[in-house]
Amino acid sequence: MLIVRGIDMKRPRKIKDYCPSCDTHTNMDLSRGKNRPGSELRKGQRRFRRVTSGYGGFPWSKPSGAGKPVKRVYLKYTCSECGKTWQKKCIRSRKLEFTE
């Protein structure tokens, strides 16, 4: 997998990659996935809820300035043989384009 940080990425729509379900290399359809919503049961979220609850203001100030120049991009892989779909690790990119 090509990991390039901070620049525009061009990826093919179809690639050949390993499918753990088929246990072979098959043709994959790539699409842009969405990051899952954060769980309320995670340690950081529990800490955040505890600190912000009750009387008092927000525990820390908001960061000033613009947002990050690059966003996390999640790629969704779909196997053409078995039809299983999964997301791999995210990459950081300004813009993601799929080429045919």
ABEGO torsion letter per residue (X at the ends): XBBBBGBBBBBBABBBBBBAAAGBBBBBBBBBBBBBBBBAABAAAAAAAAAABEBEBBABBBBBEBBBABBBBBBBBBBAAAGBBBBBBBBBBABBBBBX
